Amino acid sequence: MKIDGNKLKQAREAAGLTQQQLAEKAGIQVGTLSRLENGRQDNPHGSTIGAIAAALGVTRQDLMPDA
């Protein structure tokens, strides 16, 4: 699975969360979140995407690249 770093960052900022806050809420490392937002990590585990989406109150599809 791929994740669109720009969409992730926009959703995080729209939720009013810092990277640290979102990472804690999603139960992931802040470094992982940073790499995802910056496009430096490809193919994150599906559970990671699910945890981030749930923490942001969006769907996984909302974080995926446009087809």
PQR file with spaces between the fields and no chain letter, atoms N, CA, C, O and H, PARSE charges and radii, in Angstrom:
ATOM       1  N    MET     1       0.831   -1.179    0.000 -0.4000 1.5000
ATOM       2  CA   MET     1       0.000    0.000    0.000 -0.0000 2.0000
ATOM       3  C    MET     1       0.879    1.247    0.000  0.5500 1.7000
ATOM       4  O    MET     1       1.947    1.284    0.612 -0.5500 1.4000
ATOM       5  N    LYS     2       0.416    2.221   -0.675 -0.4000 1.5000
ATOM       6  CA   LYS     2       1.114    3.506   -0.713 -0.0000 2.0000
ATOM       7  C    LYS     2       0.323    4.518    0.093  0.5500 1.7000
ATOM       8  O    LYS     2      -0.874    4.348    0.326 -0.5500 1.4000
ATOM       9  H    LYS     2      -0.452    2.191   -1.172  0.4000 1.0000
ATOM      10  N    ILE     3       0.988    5.549    0.505 -0.4000 1.5000
ATOM      11  CA   ILE     3       0.340    6.645    1.206 -0.0000 2.0000
ATOM      12  C    ILE     3       0.848    7.945    0.595  0.5500 1.7000
ATOM      13  O    ILE     3       2.029    8.056    0.268 -0.5500 1.4000
ATOM      14  H    ILE     3       1.960    5.687    0.316  0.4000 1.0000
ATOM      15  N    ASP     4      -0.027    8.920    0.440 -0.4000 1.5000
ATOM      16  CA   ASP     4       0.338   10.211   -0.121 -0.0000 2.0000
ATOM      17  C    ASP     4       0.768   11.111    1.040  0.5500 1.7000
ATOM      18  O    ASP     4      -0.053   11.519    1.862 -0.5500 1.4000
ATOM      19  H    ASP     4      -0.987    8.830    0.705  0.4000 1.0000
ATOM      20  N    GLY     5       2.045   11.408    1.089 -0.4000 1.5000
ATOM      21  CA   GLY     5       2.591   12.203    2.184 -0.0000 2.0000
ATOM      22  C    GLY     5       1.949   13.571    2.308  0.5500 1.7000
ATOM      23  O    GLY     5       1.735   14.065    3.415 -0.5500 1.4000
ATOM      24  H    GLY     5       2.712   11.077    0.421  0.4000 1.0000
ATOM      25  N    ASN     6       1.643   14.183    1.174 -0.4000 1.5000
ATOM      26  CA   ASN     6       1.012   15.504    1.219 -0.0000 2.0000
ATOM      27  C    ASN     6      -0.390   15.426    1.797  0.5500 1.7000
ATOM      28  O    ASN     6      -0.786   16.282    2.589 -0.5500 1.4000
ATOM      29  H    ASN     6       1.817   13.781    0.275  0.4000 1.0000
ATOM      30  N    LYS     7      -1.147   14.404    1.406 -0.4000 1.5000
ATOM      31  CA   LYS     7      -2.494   14.232    1.961 -0.0000 2.0000
ATOM      32  C    LYS     7      -2.431   13.948    3.450  0.5500 1.7000
ATOM      33  O    LYS     7      -3.252   14.442    4.221 -0.5500 1.4000
ATOM      34  H    LYS     7      -0.825   13.709    0.763  0.4000 1.0000
ATOM      35  N    LEU     8      -1.457   13.154    3.847 -0.4000 1.5000
ATOM      36  CA   LEU     8      -1.284   12.843    5.262 -0.0000 2.0000
ATOM      37  C    LEU     8      -0.991   14.111    6.052  0.5500 1.7000
ATOM      38  O    LEU     8      -1.600   14.358    7.093 -0.5500 1.4000
ATOM      39  H    LEU     8      -0.789   12.752    3.220  0.4000 1.0000
ATOM      40  N    LYS     9      -0.066   14.902    5.558 -0.4000 1.5000
ATOM      41  CA   LYS     9       0.297   16.140    6.253 -0.0000 2.0000
ATOM      42  C    LYS     9      -0.885   17.097    6.321  0.5500 1.7000
ATOM      43  O    LYS     9      -1.124   17.717    7.358 -0.5500 1.4000
ATOM      44  H    LYS     9       0.429   14.701    4.713  0.4000 1.0000
ATOM      45  N    GLN    10      -1.625   17.222    5.223 -0.4000 1.5000
ATOM      46  CA   GLN    10      -2.785   18.111    5.202 -0.0000 2.0000
ATOM      47  C    GLN    10      -3.845   17.652    6.206  0.5500 1.7000
ATOM      48  O    GLN    10      -4.435   18.470    6.911 -0.5500 1.4000
ATOM      49  H    GLN    10      -1.431   16.719    4.381  0.4000 1.0000
ATOM      50  N    ALA    11      -4.081   16.347    6.266 -0.4000 1.5000
ATOM      51  CA   ALA    11      -5.074   15.813    7.199 -0.0000 2.0000
ATOM      52  C    ALA    11      -4.624   16.034    8.643  0.5500 1.7000
ATOM      53  O    ALA    11      -5.432   16.373    9.508 -0.5500 1.4000
ATOM      54  H    ALA    11      -3.601   15.681    5.694  0.4000 1.0000
ATOM      55  N    ARG    12      -3.337   15.840    8.894 -0.4000 1.5000
ATOM      56  CA   ARG    12      -2.806   16.057   10.249 -0.0000 2.0000
ATOM      57  C    ARG    12      -2.954   17.513   10.652  0.5500 1.7000
ATOM      58  O    ARG    12      -3.402   17.817   11.758 -0.5500 1.4000
ATOM      59  H    ARG    12      -2.681   15.564    8.192  0.4000 1.0000
ATOM      60  N    GLU    13      -2.579   18.412    9.754 -0.4000 1.5000
ATOM      61  CA   GLU    13      -2.673   19.833   10.066 -0.0000 2.0000
ATOM      62  C    GLU    13      -4.130   20.275   10.219  0.5500 1.7000
ATOM      63  O    GLU    13      -4.443   21.104   11.074 -0.5500 1.4000
ATOM      64  H    GLU    13      -2.215   18.165    8.855  0.4000 1.0000
ATOM      65  N    ALA    14      -5.020   19.721    9.391 -0.4000 1.5000
ATOM      66  CA   ALA    14      -6.446   20.049    9.503 -0.0000 2.0000
ATOM      67  C    ALA    14      -7.012   19.591   10.844  0.5500 1.7000
ATOM      68  O    ALA    14      -7.931   20.206   11.385 -0.5500 1.4000
ATOM      69  H    ALA    14      -4.766   19.047    8.696  0.4000 1.0000
ATOM      70  N    ALA    15      -6.454   18.508   11.371 -0.4000 1.5000
ATOM      71  CA   ALA    15      -6.884   17.998   12.674 -0.0000 2.0000
ATOM      72  C    ALA    15      -6.243   18.779   13.825  0.5500 1.7000
ATOM      73  O    ALA    15      -6.581   18.569   14.989 -0.5500 1.4000
ATOM      74  H    ALA    15      -5.708   18.008   10.931  0.4000 1.0000
ATOM      75  N    GLY    16      -5.319   19.677   13.491 -0.4000 1.5000
ATOM      76  CA   GLY    16      -4.658   20.492   14.508 -0.0000 2.0000
ATOM      77  C    GLY    16      -3.667   19.720   15.354  0.5500 1.7000
ATOM      78  O    GLY    16      -3.456   20.036   16.525 -0.5500 1.4000
ATOM      79  H    GLY    16      -5.044   19.847   12.545  0.4000 1.0000
ATOM      80  N    LEU    17      -3.053   18.694   14.750 -0.4000 1.5000
ATOM      81  CA   LEU    17      -2.117   17.843   15.486 -0.0000 2.0000
ATOM      82  C    LEU    17      -0.685   18.050   15.005  0.5500 1.7000
ATOM      83  O    LEU    17      -0.443   18.292   13.823 -0.5500 1.4000
ATOM      84  H    LEU    17      -3.224   18.437   13.799  0.4000 1.0000
ATOM      85  N    THR    18       0.249   17.952   15.927 -0.4000 1.5000
ATOM      86  CA   THR    18       1.660   17.914   15.557 -0.0000 2.0000
ATOM      87  C    THR    18       1.989   16.474   15.146  0.5500 1.7000
ATOM      88  O    THR    18       1.193   15.561   15.364 -0.5500 1.4000
ATOM      89  H    THR    18       0.053   17.755   16.888  0.4000 1.0000
ATOM      90  N    GLN    19       3.148   16.288   14.562 -0.4000 1.5000
ATOM      91  CA   GLN    19       3.564   14.920   14.240 -0.0000 2.0000
ATOM      92  C    GLN    19       3.637   14.083   15.510  0.5500 1.7000
ATOM      93  O    GLN    19       3.206   12.930   15.516 -0.5500 1.4000
ATOM      94  H    GLN    19       3.795   17.030   14.385  0.4000 1.0000
ATOM      95  N    GLN    20       4.168   14.640   16.567 -0.4000 1.5000
ATOM      96  CA   GLN    20       4.293   13.919   17.835 -0.0000 2.0000
ATOM      97  C    GLN    20       2.922   13.507   18.368  0.5500 1.7000
ATOM      98  O    GLN    20       2.738   12.371   18.805 -0.5500 1.4000
ATOM      99  H    GLN    20       4.518   15.577   16.562  0.4000 1.0000
ATOM     100  N    GLN    21       1.974   14.419   18.333 -0.4000 1.5000
ATOM     101  CA   GLN    21       0.630   14.122   18.833 -0.0000 2.0000
ATOM     102  C    GLN    21      -0.045   13.028   18.019  0.5500 1.7000
ATOM     103  O    GLN    21      -0.663   12.121   18.576 -0.5500 1.4000
ATOM     104  H    GLN    21       2.124   15.342   17.978  0.4000 1.0000
ATOM     105  N    LEU    22       0.075   13.117   16.698 -0.4000 1.5000
ATOM     106  CA   LEU    22      -0.546   12.109   15.852 -0.0000 2.0000
ATOM     107  C    LEU    22       0.125   10.753   16.046  0.5500 1.7000
ATOM     108  O    LEU    22      -0.552    9.727   16.115 -0.5500 1.4000
ATOM     109  H    LEU    22       0.577   13.854   16.245  0.4000 1.0000
ATOM     110  N    ALA    23       1.436   10.748   16.133 -0.4000 1.5000
ATOM     111  CA   ALA    23       2.156    9.493   16.336 -0.0000 2.0000
ATOM     112  C    ALA    23       1.698    8.820   17.630  0.5500 1.7000
ATOM     113  O    ALA    23       1.453    7.614   17.657 -0.5500 1.4000
ATOM     114  H    ALA    23       1.986   11.581   16.077  0.4000 1.0000
ATOM     115  N    GLU    24       1.587    9.597   18.686 -0.4000 1.5000
ATOM     116  CA   GLU    24       1.131    9.039   19.960 -0.0000 2.0000
ATOM     117  C    GLU    24      -0.293    8.518   19.850  0.5500 1.7000
ATOM     118  O    GLU    24      -0.598    7.431   20.342 -0.5500 1.4000
ATOM     119  H    GLU    24       1.787   10.576   18.664  0.4000 1.0000
ATOM     120  N    LYS    25      -1.157    9.278   19.215 -0.4000 1.5000
ATOM     121  CA   LYS    25      -2.561    8.894   19.066 -0.0000 2.0000
ATOM     122  C    LYS    25      -2.706    7.622   18.226  0.5500 1.7000
ATOM     123  O    LYS    25      -3.576    6.791   18.488 -0.5500 1.4000
ATOM     124  H    LYS    25      -0.910   10.160   18.816  0.4000 1.0000
ATOM     125  N    ALA    26      -1.844    7.481   17.217 -0.4000 1.5000
ATOM     126  CA   ALA    26      -1.907    6.320   16.319 -0.0000 2.0000
ATOM     127  C    ALA    26      -1.083    5.143   16.842  0.5500 1.7000
ATOM     128  O    ALA    26      -1.192    4.033   16.322 -0.5500 1.4000
ATOM     129  H    ALA    26      -1.137    8.155   17.005  0.4000 1.0000
ATOM     130  N    GLY    27      -0.266    5.377   17.857 -0.4000 1.5000
ATOM     131  CA   GLY    27       0.558    4.311   18.407 -0.0000 2.0000
ATOM     132  C    GLY    27       1.726    3.918   17.518  0.5500 1.7000
ATOM     133  O    GLY    27       2.109    2.750   17.452 -0.5500 1.4000
ATOM     134  H    GLY    27      -0.177    6.279   18.279  0.4000 1.0000
ATOM     135  N    ILE    28       2.289    4.917   16.830 -0.4000 1.5000
ATOM     136  CA   ILE    28       3.447    4.671   15.967 -0.0000 2.0000
ATOM     137  C    ILE    28       4.574    5.608   16.373  0.5500 1.7000
ATOM     138  O    ILE    28       4.374    6.535   17.157 -0.5500 1.4000
ATOM     139  H    ILE    28       1.978    5.865   16.883  0.4000 1.0000
ATOM     140  N    GLN    29       5.747    5.358   15.838 -0.4000 1.5000
ATOM     141  CA   GLN    29       6.906    6.205   16.116 -0.0000 2.0000
ATOM     142  C    GLN    29       6.802    7.498   15.316  0.5500 1.7000
ATOM     143  O    GLN    29       6.361    7.482   14.167 -0.5500 1.4000
ATOM     144  H    GLN    29       5.910    4.605   15.202  0.4000 1.0000
ATOM     145  N    VAL    30       7.203    8.606   15.909 -0.4000 1.5000
ATOM     146  CA   VAL    30       7.166    9.889   15.214 -0.0000 2.0000
ATOM     147  C    VAL    30       8.073    9.862   13.985  0.5500 1.7000
ATOM     148  O    VAL    30       7.773   10.514   12.984 -0.5500 1.4000
ATOM     149  H    VAL    30       7.561    8.619   16.842  0.4000 1.0000
ATOM     150  N    GLY    31       9.170    9.121   14.048 -0.4000 1.5000
ATOM     151  CA   GLY    31      10.062    9.005   12.883 -0.0000 2.0000
ATOM     152  C    GLY    31       9.372    8.340   11.705  0.5500 1.7000
ATOM     153  O    GLY    31       9.583    8.721   10.553 -0.5500 1.4000
ATOM     154  H    GLY    31       9.414    8.592   14.861  0.4000 1.0000
ATOM     155  N    THR    32       8.551    7.353   11.996 -0.4000 1.5000
ATOM     156  CA   THR    32       7.786    6.689   10.935 -0.0000 2.0000
ATOM     157  C    THR    32       6.842    7.680   10.285  0.5500 1.7000
ATOM     158  O    THR    32       6.760    7.753    9.059 -0.5500 1.4000
ATOM     159  H    THR    32       8.379    7.043   12.931  0.4000 1.0000
ATOM     160  N    LEU    33       6.136    8.433   11.090 -0.4000 1.5000
ATOM     161  CA   LEU    33       5.201    9.426   10.565 -0.0000 2.0000
ATOM     162  C    LEU    33       5.927   10.468    9.728  0.5500 1.7000
ATOM     163  O    LEU    33       5.454   10.847    8.657 -0.5500 1.4000
ATOM     164  H    LEU    33       6.202    8.374   12.086  0.4000 1.0000
ATOM     165  N    SER    34       7.058   10.925   10.206 -0.4000 1.5000
ATOM     166  CA   SER    34       7.847   11.912    9.471 -0.0000 2.0000
ATOM     167  C    SER    34       8.280   11.365    8.114  0.5500 1.7000
ATOM     168  O    SER    34       8.183   12.061    7.104 -0.5500 1.4000
ATOM     169  H    SER    34       7.443   10.617   11.077  0.4000 1.0000
ATOM     170  N    ARG    35       8.756   10.124    8.089 -0.4000 1.5000
ATOM     171  CA   ARG    35       9.177    9.523    6.824 -0.0000 2.0000
ATOM     172  C    ARG    35       8.004    9.370    5.861  0.5500 1.7000
ATOM     173  O    ARG    35       8.160    9.560    4.655 -0.5500 1.4000
ATOM     174  H    ARG    35       8.835    9.558    8.910  0.4000 1.0000
ATOM     175  N    LEU    36       6.838    9.031    6.387 -0.4000 1.5000
ATOM     176  CA   LEU    36       5.652    8.898    5.532 -0.0000 2.0000
ATOM     177  C    LEU    36       5.264   10.242    4.941  0.5500 1.7000
ATOM     178  O    LEU    36       4.972   10.336    3.749 -0.5500 1.4000
ATOM     179  H    LEU    36       6.711    8.877    7.367  0.4000 1.0000
ATOM     180  N    GLU    37       5.258   11.277    5.759 -0.4000 1.5000
ATOM     181  CA   GLU    37       4.890   12.607    5.268 -0.0000 2.0000
ATOM     182  C    GLU    37       5.878   13.116    4.234  0.5500 1.7000
ATOM     183  O    GLU    37       5.495   13.824    3.303 -0.5500 1.4000
ATOM     184  H    GLU    37       5.495   11.201    6.727  0.4000 1.0000
ATOM     185  N    ASN    38       7.132   12.766    4.388 -0.4000 1.5000
ATOM     186  CA   ASN    38       8.172   13.261    3.488 -0.0000 2.0000
ATOM     187  C    ASN    38       8.430   12.341    2.303  0.5500 1.7000
ATOM     188  O    ASN    38       9.333   12.597    1.506 -0.5500 1.4000
ATOM     189  H    ASN    38       7.443   12.191    5.145  0.4000 1.0000
ATOM     190  N    GLY    39       7.648   11.274    2.179 -0.4000 1.5000
ATOM     191  CA   GLY    39       7.791   10.365    1.047 -0.0000 2.0000
ATOM     192  C    GLY    39       9.046    9.530    1.087  0.5500 1.7000
ATOM     193  O    GLY    39       9.496    9.043    0.050 -0.5500 1.4000
ATOM     194  H    GLY    39       6.914   11.066    2.826  0.4000 1.0000
ATOM     195  N    ARG    40       9.623    9.352    2.267 -0.4000 1.5000
ATOM     196  CA   ARG    40      10.858    8.580    2.389 -0.0000 2.0000
ATOM     197  C    ARG    40      10.620    7.149    2.844  0.5500 1.7000
ATOM     198  O    ARG    40      11.566    6.391    3.057 -0.5500 1.4000
ATOM     199  H    ARG    40       9.257    9.747    3.109  0.4000 1.0000
ATOM     200  N    GLN    41       9.352    6.784    2.991 -0.4000 1.5000
ATOM     201  CA   GLN    41       9.042    5.403    3.363 -0.0000 2.0000
ATOM     202  C    GLN    41       7.945    4.900    2.439  0.5500 1.7000
ATOM     203  O    GLN    41       6.841    5.444    2.409 -0.5500 1.4000
ATOM     204  H    GLN    41       8.583    7.400    2.818  0.4000 1.0000
ATOM     205  N    ASP    42       8.261    3.861    1.690 -0.4000 1.5000
ATOM     206  CA   ASP    42       7.309    3.265    0.766 -0.0000 2.0000
ATOM     207  C    ASP    42       6.657    2.050    1.403  0.5500 1.7000
ATOM     208  O    ASP    42       7.247    1.375    2.247 -0.5500 1.4000
ATOM     209  H    ASP    42       9.158    3.419    1.715  0.4000 1.0000
ATOM     210  N    ASN    43       5.450    1.791    0.988 -0.4000 1.5000
ATOM     211  CA   ASN    43       4.719    0.587    1.370 -0.0000 2.0000
ATOM     212  C    ASN    43       4.651    0.347    2.872  0.5500 1.7000
ATOM     213  O    ASN    43       5.123   -0.680    3.358 -0.5500 1.4000
ATOM     214  H    ASN    43       4.971    2.339    0.302  0.4000 1.0000
ATOM     215  N    PRO    44       4.065    1.293    3.612 -0.5600 1.5000
ATOM     216  CA   PRO    44       3.904    1.057    5.046  0.2800 2.0000
ATOM     217  C    PRO    44       2.924   -0.096    5.274  0.5500 1.7000
ATOM     218  O    PRO    44       2.089   -0.390    4.419 -0.5500 1.4000
ATOM     219  N    HIS    45       3.033   -0.727    6.405 -0.4000 1.5000
ATOM     220  CA   HIS    45       2.156   -1.832    6.752 -0.0000 2.0000
ATOM     221  C    HIS    45       0.712   -1.332    6.793  0.5500 1.7000
ATOM     222  O    HIS    45       0.452   -0.210    7.228 -0.5500 1.4000
ATOM     223  H    HIS    45       3.712   -0.489    7.100  0.4000 1.0000
ATOM     224  N    GLY    46      -0.205   -2.152    6.348 -0.4000 1.5000
ATOM     225  CA   GLY    46      -1.615   -1.773    6.321 -0.0000 2.0000
ATOM     226  C    GLY    46      -2.149   -1.351    7.677  0.5500 1.7000
ATOM     227  O    GLY    46      -2.991   -0.457    7.766 -0.5500 1.4000
ATOM     228  H    GLY    46       0.007   -3.063    5.994  0.4000 1.0000
ATOM     229  N    SER    47      -1.660   -1.995    8.738 -0.4000 1.5000
ATOM     230  CA   SER    47      -2.133   -1.630   10.071 -0.0000 2.0000
ATOM     231  C    SER    47      -1.645   -0.236   10.466  0.5500 1.7000
ATOM     232  O    SER    47      -2.314    0.461   11.229 -0.5500 1.4000
ATOM     233  H    SER    47      -0.976   -2.721    8.665  0.4000 1.0000
ATOM     234  N    THR    48      -0.496    0.167    9.957 -0.4000 1.5000
ATOM     235  CA   THR    48       0.013    1.513   10.234 -0.0000 2.0000
ATOM     236  C    THR    48      -0.888    2.546    9.583  0.5500 1.7000
ATOM     237  O    THR    48      -1.254    3.542   10.207 -0.5500 1.4000
ATOM     238  H    THR    48       0.047   -0.400    9.338  0.4000 1.0000
ATOM     239  N    ILE    49      -1.246    2.307    8.326 -0.4000 1.5000
ATOM     240  CA   ILE    49      -2.137    3.232    7.628 -0.0000 2.0000
ATOM     241  C    ILE    49      -3.493    3.282    8.328  0.5500 1.7000
ATOM     242  O    ILE    49      -4.075    4.354    8.497 -0.5500 1.4000
ATOM     243  H    ILE    49      -0.948    1.498    7.819  0.4000 1.0000
ATOM     244  N    GLY    50      -3.983    2.127    8.728 -0.4000 1.5000
ATOM     245  CA   GLY    50      -5.260    2.078    9.421 -0.0000 2.0000
ATOM     246  C    GLY    50      -5.240    2.842   10.736  0.5500 1.7000
ATOM     247  O    GLY    50      -6.196    3.544   11.065 -0.5500 1.4000
ATOM     248  H    GLY    50      -3.510    1.256    8.590  0.4000 1.0000
ATOM     249  N    ALA    51      -4.154    2.707   11.485 -0.4000 1.5000
ATOM     250  CA   ALA    51      -4.035    3.403   12.766 -0.0000 2.0000
ATOM     251  C    ALA    51      -3.970    4.915   12.569  0.5500 1.7000
ATOM     252  O    ALA    51      -4.575    5.674   13.326 -0.5500 1.4000
ATOM     253  H    ALA    51      -3.378    2.137   11.218  0.4000 1.0000
ATOM     254  N    ILE    52      -3.239    5.342   11.558 -0.4000 1.5000
ATOM     255  CA   ILE    52      -3.144    6.777   11.271 -0.0000 2.0000
ATOM     256  C    ILE    52      -4.504    7.318   10.839  0.5500 1.7000
ATOM     257  O    ILE    52      -4.946    8.359   11.324 -0.5500 1.4000
ATOM     258  H    ILE    52      -2.748    4.726   10.943  0.4000 1.0000
ATOM     259  N    ALA    53      -5.162    6.610    9.930 -0.4000 1.5000
ATOM     260  CA   ALA    53      -6.474    7.049    9.446 -0.0000 2.0000
ATOM     261  C    ALA    53      -7.465    7.144   10.601  0.5500 1.7000
ATOM     262  O    ALA    53      -8.206    8.121   10.710 -0.5500 1.4000
ATOM     263  H    ALA    53      -4.803    5.764    9.536  0.4000 1.0000
ATOM     264  N    ALA    54      -7.478    6.131   11.461 -0.4000 1.5000
ATOM     265  CA   ALA    54      -8.399    6.130   12.602 -0.0000 2.0000
ATOM     266  C    ALA    54      -8.106    7.304   13.536  0.5500 1.7000
ATOM     267  O    ALA    54      -9.026    7.963   14.021 -0.5500 1.4000
ATOM     268  H    ALA    54      -6.877    5.337   11.373  0.4000 1.0000
ATOM     269  N    ALA    55      -6.834    7.558   13.781 -0.4000 1.5000
ATOM     270  CA   ALA    55      -6.449    8.655   14.670 -0.0000 2.0000
ATOM     271  C    ALA    55      -6.848   10.012   14.094  0.5500 1.7000
ATOM     272  O    ALA    55      -7.123   10.954   14.837 -0.5500 1.4000
ATOM     273  H    ALA    55      -6.087    7.023   13.387  0.4000 1.0000
ATOM     274  N    LEU    56      -6.877   10.103   12.769 -0.4000 1.5000
ATOM     275  CA   LEU    56      -7.258   11.352   12.107 -0.0000 2.0000
ATOM     276  C    LEU    56      -8.759   11.444   11.842  0.5500 1.7000
ATOM     277  O    LEU    56      -9.271   12.515   11.517 -0.5500 1.4000
ATOM     278  H    LEU    56      -6.653    9.338   12.166  0.4000 1.0000
ATOM     279  N    GLY    57      -9.462   10.322   11.979 -0.4000 1.5000
ATOM     280  CA   GLY    57     -10.894   10.316   11.690 -0.0000 2.0000
ATOM     281  C    GLY    57     -11.194   10.371   10.209  0.5500 1.7000
ATOM     282  O    GLY    57     -12.208   10.929    9.790 -0.5500 1.4000
ATOM     283  H    GLY    57      -9.047    9.452   12.243  0.4000 1.0000
ATOM     284  N    VAL    58     -10.297    9.783    9.409 -0.4000 1.5000
ATOM     285  CA   VAL    58     -10.487    9.719    7.959 -0.0000 2.0000
ATOM     286  C    VAL    58     -10.409    8.257    7.527  0.5500 1.7000
ATOM     287  O    VAL    58     -10.103    7.381    8.337 -0.5500 1.4000
ATOM     288  H    VAL    58      -9.473    9.330    9.749  0.4000 1.0000
ATOM     289  N    THR    59     -10.685    7.998    6.256 -0.4000 1.5000
ATOM     290  CA   THR    59     -10.563    6.642    5.738 -0.0000 2.0000
ATOM     291  C    THR    59      -9.158    6.430    5.195  0.5500 1.7000
ATOM     292  O    THR    59      -8.434    7.387    4.919 -0.5500 1.4000
ATOM     293  H    THR    59     -10.933    8.710    5.599  0.4000 1.0000
ATOM     294  N    ARG    60      -8.789    5.192    5.049 -0.4000 1.5000
ATOM     295  CA   ARG    60      -7.492    4.873    4.429 -0.0000 2.0000
ATOM     296  C    ARG    60      -7.419    5.487    3.033  0.5500 1.7000
ATOM     297  O    ARG    60      -6.384    6.016    2.625 -0.5500 1.4000
ATOM     298  H    ARG    60      -9.377    4.415    5.274  0.4000 1.0000
ATOM     299  N    GLN    61      -8.525    5.408    2.317 -0.4000 1.5000
ATOM     300  CA   GLN    61      -8.570    5.928    0.938 -0.0000 2.0000
ATOM     301  C    GLN    61      -8.261    7.413    0.897  0.5500 1.7000
ATOM     302  O    GLN    61      -7.684    7.903   -0.074 -0.5500 1.4000
ATOM     303  H    GLN    61      -9.365    4.979    2.649  0.4000 1.0000
ATOM     304  N    ASP    62      -8.643    8.136    1.951 -0.4000 1.5000
ATOM     305  CA   ASP    62      -8.352    9.574    2.011 -0.0000 2.0000
ATOM     306  C    ASP    62      -6.863    9.866    2.009  0.5500 1.7000
ATOM     307  O    ASP    62      -6.442   10.971    1.667 -0.5500 1.4000
ATOM     308  H    ASP    62      -9.112    7.737    2.740  0.4000 1.0000
ATOM     309  N    LEU    63      -6.060    8.872    2.393 -0.4000 1.5000
ATOM     310  CA   LEU    63      -4.607    9.059    2.488 -0.0000 2.0000
ATOM     311  C    LEU    63      -3.842    8.465    1.316  0.5500 1.7000
ATOM     312  O    LEU    63      -2.619    8.582    1.245 -0.5500 1.4000
ATOM     313  H    LEU    63      -6.402    7.974    2.672  0.4000 1.0000
ATOM     314  N    MET    64      -4.557    7.831    0.401 -0.4000 1.5000
ATOM     315  CA   MET    64      -3.923    7.166   -0.737 -0.0000 2.0000
ATOM     316  C    MET    64      -3.687    8.142   -1.881  0.5500 1.7000
ATOM     317  O    MET    64      -4.414    9.127   -2.016 -0.5500 1.4000
ATOM     318  H    MET    64      -5.551    7.736    0.459  0.4000 1.0000
ATOM     319  N    PRO    65      -2.674    7.877   -2.707 -0.5600 1.5000
ATOM     320  CA   PRO    65      -2.459    8.714   -3.885  0.2800 2.0000
ATOM     321  C    PRO    65      -3.652    8.611   -4.833  0.5500 1.7000
ATOM     322  O    PRO    65      -4.339    7.591   -4.884 -0.5500 1.4000
ATOM     323  N    ASP    66      -3.881    9.685   -5.579 -0.4000 1.5000
ATOM     324  CA   ASP    66      -4.924    9.658   -6.599 -0.0000 2.0000
ATOM     325  C    ASP    66      -4.523    8.716   -7.706  0.5500 1.7000
ATOM     326  O    ASP    66      -3.352    8.630   -8.077 -0.5500 1.4000
ATOM     327  H    ASP    66      -3.322   10.514   -5.537  0.4000 1.0000
ATOM     328  N    ALA    67      -5.505    8.010   -8.228 -0.4000 1.5000
ATOM     329  CA   ALA    67      -5.225    7.029   -9.296 -0.0000 2.0000
ATOM     330  C    ALA    67      -4.923    7.694  -10.608  0.5500 1.7000
ATOM     331  O    ALA    67      -4.669    7.013  -11.601 -0.5500 1.4000
ATOM     332  H    ALA    67      -6.455    8.080   -7.927  0.4000 1.0000
